[in-house]
Amino acid sequence: MLARKKVESTIGKTFADKLDEIVFHAEGWDYTRREMVELLGCANFIAAARLSKVLKRLGINSPAQLHKFDPFSLVRTKGIGEACIFVAMCILDHNNYDIMEWWKFKRDNVTKFSSFKHQAMRRAAKHKQVA
């Protein structure tokens, strides 16, 4: 990524400052926009901010805790969609956690996010009708 000095002199200080703003924050576990692009390889800042709020609400304060947390439980949380899951996967990958192990993928388990989310929404709607 371009050095801050080059960005500042060509585009402006305001934009350079925006690149160094913290987008993802969870108890001493922060990523700026620049770090998300350089280290994580993803640039969905809105999803990162949303994920940060959800993880704070769930009491998850480290990549190790995120790795221990079931991704299917995370998906069921309000405000979590495909983009947030992708950011979580990028964070775990950057911290050397196996994504396939986190999803608990085995040869006989082929459930993907879209299928799971669809089934969870259907079950929730049926449960809401019964209640």
C-alpha positions as a printed NumPy array, in Angstrom:
array([[  0.   ,   0.   ,   0.   ],
       [  1.125,   3.541,  -0.581],
       [  3.052,   5.284,   2.156],
       [  1.135,   7.839,   4.195],
       [  3.401,  10.665,   2.981],
       [  2.561,   9.935,  -0.666],
       [ -1.165,   9.727,   0.051],
       [ -1.026,  12.964,   2.037],
       [  0.822,  14.878,  -0.67 ],
       [ -1.349,  13.625,  -3.552],
       [ -4.862,  13.098,  -2.207],
       [ -4.757,  15.047,   1.039],
       [ -4.279,  14.861,   4.774],
       [ -7.959,  14.189,   5.466],
       [ -7.945,  11.028,   3.375],
       [ -4.63 ,   9.904,   4.905],
       [ -6.074,  10.437,   8.393],
       [ -9.14 ,   8.416,   7.427],
       [ -6.874,   5.501,   6.39 ],
       [ -5.35 ,   5.451,   9.864],
       [ -8.694,   5.522,  11.711],
       [ -9.546,   2.466,  13.78 ],
       [-12.41 ,   0.599,  12.123],
       [-12.368,  -2.628,  14.117],
       [-12.02 ,  -2.363,  17.904],
       [-12.401,  -5.106,  20.499],
       [-10.628,  -4.573,  23.848],
       [ -7.057,  -3.841,  22.714],
       [ -7.484,  -5.719,  19.478],
       [ -7.7  ,  -2.996,  16.831],
       [ -7.38 ,  -2.691,  13.074],
       [ -7.196,   0.548,  11.113],
       [ -8.427,   0.807,   7.532],
       [ -4.829,   0.583,   6.329],
       [ -4.127,  -2.524,   8.458],
       [ -7.288,  -4.203,   7.238],
       [ -6.151,  -3.808,   3.646],
       [ -2.477,  -4.591,   4.236],
       [ -2.687,  -7.328,   6.868],
       [ -6.114,  -8.88 ,   6.478],
       [ -6.559,  -8.473,   2.741],
       [-10.134,  -7.207,   3.047],
       [-11.587,  -3.736,   2.837],
       [-15.18 ,  -4.063,   3.985],
       [-15.008,  -1.427,   6.699],
       [-18.74 ,  -1.316,   7.409],
       [-18.837,  -5.071,   8.027],
       [-15.739,  -4.761,  10.238],
       [-17.402,  -2.088,  12.376],
       [-20.572,  -4.174,  12.628],
       [-18.578,  -7.296,  13.557],
       [-16.678,  -5.294,  16.165],
       [-19.939,  -4.246,  17.853],
       [-21.314,  -7.793,  17.832],
       [-18.102,  -9.277,  19.247],
       [-18.109,  -6.655,  22.   ],
       [-21.713,  -7.556,  22.829],
       [-20.777, -11.266,  22.927],
       [-17.698, -10.622,  25.099],
       [-15.202, -11.868,  22.514],
       [-11.933,  -9.983,  23.035],
       [ -9.293, -11.904,  21.087],
       [ -8.782, -13.967,  17.942],
       [ -8.42 , -17.041,  20.184],
       [-11.87 , -16.433,  21.686],
       [-13.309, -15.848,  18.218],
       [-11.803, -19.136,  17.047],
       [-13.384, -20.96 ,  19.993],
       [-16.767, -19.361,  19.268],
       [-18.968, -21.435,  16.986],
       [-19.355, -19.7  ,  13.584],
       [-22.93 , -20.939,  13.306],
       [-23.788, -19.187,  16.579],
       [-22.129, -16.05 ,  15.236],
       [-24.216, -16.285,  12.058],
       [-27.407, -16.462,  14.116],
       [-26.559, -13.148,  15.785],
       [-28.5  , -10.148,  14.554],
       [-26.411,  -7.937,  12.29 ],
       [-24.074, -10.674,  11.078],
       [-24.118, -11.483,   7.388],
       [-21.77 , -12.829,   4.754],
       [-19.516,  -9.763,   4.794],
       [-19.075,  -9.901,   8.594],
       [-18.28 , -13.604,   8.433],
       [-15.726, -12.876,   5.706],
       [-14.054, -10.234,   7.911],
       [-14.009, -12.71 ,  10.833],
       [-12.427, -15.305,   8.544],
       [ -9.79 , -12.792,   7.419],
       [ -8.98 , -11.949,  11.056],
       [ -8.652, -15.624,  11.962],
       [ -6.542, -16.36 ,   8.89 ],
       [ -4.21 , -13.454,   9.689],
       [ -3.778, -14.847,  13.205],
       [ -2.877, -18.299,  11.819],
       [ -6.113, -20.116,  12.667],
       [ -7.458, -22.723,  10.262],
       [-10.723, -21.476,   8.749],
       [-11.889, -24.946,   7.732],
       [-11.316, -26.177,  11.276],
       [-13.323, -23.191,  12.587],
       [-16.227, -24.098,  10.283],
       [-15.727, -27.739,  11.371],
       [-15.717, -28.858,   7.742],
       [-15.295, -32.566,   7.209],
       [-15.714, -34.616,   4.062],
       [-19.343, -35.4  ,   4.896],
       [-20.204, -31.855,   6.056],
       [-20.772, -29.64 ,   3.037],
       [-23.023, -26.942,   4.541],
       [-22.024, -23.532,   3.281],
       [-22.888, -20.185,   4.823],
       [-25.727, -19.345,   2.438],
       [-27.468, -22.681,   3.039],
       [-27.056, -22.437,   6.783],
       [-28.304, -18.84 ,   6.948],
       [-31.35 , -19.741,   4.829],
       [-32.204, -22.733,   7.045],
       [-31.676, -20.72 ,  10.243],
       [-33.965, -17.939,   8.984],
       [-36.674, -20.458,   8.057],
       [-36.448, -22.118,  11.467],
       [-36.594, -18.756,  13.214],
       [-39.663, -17.724,  11.196],
       [-41.445, -20.987,  12.029],
       [-40.519, -20.61 ,  15.699],
       [-41.854, -17.041,  15.686],
       [-45.183, -18.186,  14.217],
       [-45.612, -20.864,  16.879],
       [-44.819, -18.514,  19.789]])
